[in-house]
Amino acid sequence: MKQVAILGGGPAGAYAAECLAGAGLRVILFDEKLAWEKPCGGGLTYKAYNNYPFLIENSTPKRFIRETAIAAPQAGEAVLKLEDPLVIYSRLDLNRMLLERAEAAGAQIEKARVLEMARGGAGWRLRTNAGSLEADFCIVATGARNPLREVGTQLSAGDAMSALGYYVEGDQARIDIEFAPTLRGYIWIFPRCGHLSVGICGKGEPASSLRQRLERFMTERGIRWKGASFYSHLLPSLDSASWRENRVSGEGWMAVGDAAGLVDPITGEGLYYAIRSADLAARTLLSETAEKVNQYRQLLRRDFAAELEFGSRLAQRVFRGRFLFDSVPVRMVQFSRRSPRFSAIMQDLFAGKQPYSSLKRRLLRNLNGSLYDMGMSLGFSRLVPRKAG
Ligand SMILES: Cc1cc2nc3c(=O)[nH]c(=O)nc-3n(C[C@H](O)[C@H](O)[C@H](O)COP(=O)(O)OP(=O)(O)OC[C@H]3O[C@@H](n4cnc5c(N)ncnc54)[C@H](O)[C@@H]3O)c2cc1C
């Protein structure tokens, strides 16, 4: 392999560049902005920093969040203590740190927009706003708004959430998550480094309607949005059928991170999957196999894509389903507040320690206990005395 070109320098592209340059390949990375404050919470779960300790063991400014409150109308809120804190970075800082690591590993970093990629002989001819280049292999890491139509996932309306919000002054120690009737998503108040991000994501609903919901929420909470800086972006959220067809690789290229649609369809977590897919793409490229296209697809599937596909089937039930004669979000809040067992399951979901595929089994195993906890907290303990001793 003579020259690898990486298109996009967010977390996925930067980490792919670090892995490949570190293994001795000649790597050039193009990003039109280099490090920038991409609209994003910048939150890394335990799963992310446990698998990639450099994400926490560094001197880049960060903050640790140890509490999340989930709320739903008519259910109040439940506060979850996070035994494994969420680590929050400014995206400018996180991207810069990852690009610096890539450069230190030997990658050439260029500020340029890739305008076109065309097959040329056994490799590629790339045209950027700064010139042109021949490459033997391309890693596509151009994010959810991937402008290169021939490579990576092309997100249809059914495969993406709109995400929008405001950066407002203020601070709080916890993350607030609020579910709303008929919304296939949620509203958040996210404490960041130096400000709050108050936003909403939703599927199947126009951005204008999401914005109205958000502004109503902010007004009710007394959060001023007039004059605050507004952001909006796309969040991949593939439908279950789309996972099978997902275009993650082809002759001479592999897509990583958002450009391959690799985001948790329920939580919107994408940073871990950006880093992880970059890692798997690099391993595939460095391996001896000639069958790189299929090998990468299979590695992704085995590692986490099957789990995310399962999550996409679950998402509909989480946001819009019903359980015990009320909505799932309402029940989630009530159970989290009243049942320590259920609350522990929710904490593990937030930390990325509870796979969706075994969630049902764990919920059923704990259902009797959770209902018992609920009953006791509702005052049945006065009717049903605890066992002595
Ligand atoms: C509102 C919001 C909140 C989020 N919060 C979280 C969170 O708290 N935790 C979490 O885990 N995930 C979160 N996500 C998801 C997360 O932001 C993404 O999954 C993550 O950024 C994906 O990384 P990436 O490198 O694949 O893409 P990106 O970070 O989008 O990087 C793509 C890069 O490609 C560059 N680029 C694009 N086109 C070209 C081109 N033609 N030429 C050159 N460069 C180009 C861009 O400049 C950009 O730097 C959030 C997303 C949104 C929208």
The ligand as an SDF file (V2000), in Angstrom:
LIG
                    3D

 53 58  0  0  0  0  0  0  0  0999 V2000
  -26.4530   17.5830   18.4100 C   0  0  0  0  0  0  0  0  0  0  0  0
  -25.5970   16.3370   18.4830 C   0  0  0  0  0  0  0  0  0  0  0  0
  -25.1610   15.8900   19.7260 C   0  0  0  0  0  0  0  0  0  0  0  0
  -24.3420   14.7450   19.7940 C   0  0  0  0  0  0  0  0  0  0  0  0
  -23.8710   14.3530   21.0230 N   0  0  0  0  0  0  0  0  0  0  0  0
  -23.0930   13.2610   21.1160 C   0  0  0  0  0  0  0  0  0  0  0  0
  -22.5420   12.8730   22.3750 C   0  0  0  0  0  0  0  0  0  0  0  0
  -22.6910   13.5530   23.4000 O   0  0  0  0  0  0  0  0  0  0  0  0
  -21.8030   11.7270   22.4160 N   0  0  0  0  0  0  0  0  0  0  0  0
  -21.5760   10.9750   21.3090 C   0  0  0  0  0  0  0  0  0  0  0  0
  -20.9310    9.9170   21.4290 O   0  0  0  0  0  0  0  0  0  0  0  0
  -22.0480   11.3580   20.0960 N   0  0  0  0  0  0  0  0  0  0  0  0
  -22.7810   12.4760   19.9800 C   0  0  0  0  0  0  0  0  0  0  0  0
  -23.2200   12.8820   18.7380 N   0  0  0  0  0  0  0  0  0  0  0  0
  -22.7860   12.1320   17.5450 C   0  0  0  0  0  0  0  0  0  0  0  0
  -21.3460   12.5510   17.1780 C   0  0  0  0  0  0  0  0  0  0  0  0
  -21.2780   13.9420   17.0690 O   0  0  0  0  0  0  0  0  0  0  0  0
  -20.9070   11.9050   15.8610 C   0  0  0  0  0  0  0  0  0  0  0  0
  -21.2640   10.5560   15.8730 O   0  0  0  0  0  0  0  0  0  0  0  0
  -19.4020   12.0340   15.6300 C   0  0  0  0  0  0  0  0  0  0  0  0
  -19.0160   13.3830   15.4670 O   0  0  0  0  0  0  0  0  0  0  0  0
  -18.9890   11.2320   14.3950 C   0  0  0  0  0  0  0  0  0  0  0  0
  -17.6280   11.4720   14.1010 O   0  0  0  0  0  0  0  0  0  0  0  0
  -17.1240   11.4190   12.5850 P   0  0  0  0  0  0  0  0  0  0  0  0
  -15.6600   11.6320   12.6380 O   0  0  0  0  0  0  0  0  0  0  0  0
  -17.6610   10.2220   11.9170 O   0  0  0  0  0  0  0  0  0  0  0  0
  -17.8400   12.6500   11.8730 O   0  0  0  0  0  0  0  0  0  0  0  0
  -17.6930   14.2200   12.1430 P   0  0  0  0  0  0  0  0  0  0  0  0
  -17.3200   14.4730   13.5360 O   0  0  0  0  0  0  0  0  0  0  0  0
  -18.9200   14.8450   11.6050 O   0  0  0  0  0  0  0  0  0  0  0  0
  -16.4530   14.6380   11.2360 O   0  0  0  0  0  0  0  0  0  0  0  0
  -16.5390   14.7110    9.8310 C   0  0  0  0  0  0  0  0  0  0  0  0
  -15.4460   15.6460    9.3310 C   0  0  0  0  0  0  0  0  0  0  0  0
  -15.4000   15.5850    7.9150 O   0  0  0  0  0  0  0  0  0  0  0  0
  -15.1230   16.8870    7.4140 C   0  0  0  0  0  0  0  0  0  0  0  0
  -15.6120   16.9100    6.0260 N   0  0  0  0  0  0  0  0  0  0  0  0
  -16.8680   16.6890    5.5690 C   0  0  0  0  0  0  0  0  0  0  0  0
  -16.8970   16.7420    4.2160 N   0  0  0  0  0  0  0  0  0  0  0  0
  -15.6280   17.0030    3.8090 C   0  0  0  0  0  0  0  0  0  0  0  0
  -15.0120   17.1740    2.5360 C   0  0  0  0  0  0  0  0  0  0  0  0
  -15.7030   17.0710    1.3930 N   0  0  0  0  0  0  0  0  0  0  0  0
  -13.6870   17.4360    2.4900 N   0  0  0  0  0  0  0  0  0  0  0  0
  -12.9570   17.5380    3.6220 C   0  0  0  0  0  0  0  0  0  0  0  0
  -13.4890   17.3890    4.8590 N   0  0  0  0  0  0  0  0  0  0  0  0
  -14.8090   17.1290    4.9520 C   0  0  0  0  0  0  0  0  0  0  0  0
  -15.8550   17.8120    8.3580 C   0  0  0  0  0  0  0  0  0  0  0  0
  -15.2510   19.1040    8.3600 O   0  0  0  0  0  0  0  0  0  0  0  0
  -15.6900   17.0990    9.7070 C   0  0  0  0  0  0  0  0  0  0  0  0
  -14.5830   17.5970   10.4450 O   0  0  0  0  0  0  0  0  0  0  0  0
  -24.0100   14.0300   18.6270 C   0  0  0  0  0  0  0  0  0  0  0  0
  -24.4660   14.4840   17.3700 C   0  0  0  0  0  0  0  0  0  0  0  0
  -25.2420   15.6310   17.3040 C   0  0  0  0  0  0  0  0  0  0  0  0
  -25.7000   16.1290   15.9520 C   0  0  0  0  0  0  0  0  0  0  0  0
  1  2  1  0
  2  3  1  0
  2 52  2  0
  3  4  2  0
  4  5  1  0
  4 50  1  0
  5  6  2  0
  6  7  1  0
  6 13  1  0
  7  8  2  0
  7  9  1  0
  9 10  1  0
 10 11  2  0
 10 12  1  0
 12 13  2  0
 13 14  1  0
 14 15  1  0
 14 50  1  0
 15 16  1  0
 16 17  1  0
 16 18  1  0
 18 19  1  0
 18 20  1  0
 20 21  1  0
 20 22  1  0
 22 23  1  0
 23 24  1  0
 24 25  2  0
 24 26  1  0
 24 27  1  0
 27 28  1  0
 28 29  2  0
 28 30  1  0
 28 31  1  0
 31 32  1  0
 32 33  1  0
 33 34  1  0
 33 48  1  0
 34 35  1  0
 35 36  1  0
 35 46  1  0
 36 37  1  0
 36 45  1  0
 37 38  2  0
 38 39  1  0
 39 40  1  0
 39 45  2  0
 40 41  1  0
 40 42  2  0
 42 43  1  0
 43 44  2  0
 44 45  1  0
 46 47  1  0
 46 48  1  0
 48 49  1  0
 50 51  2  0
 51 52  1  0
 52 53  1  0
M  END
$$$$
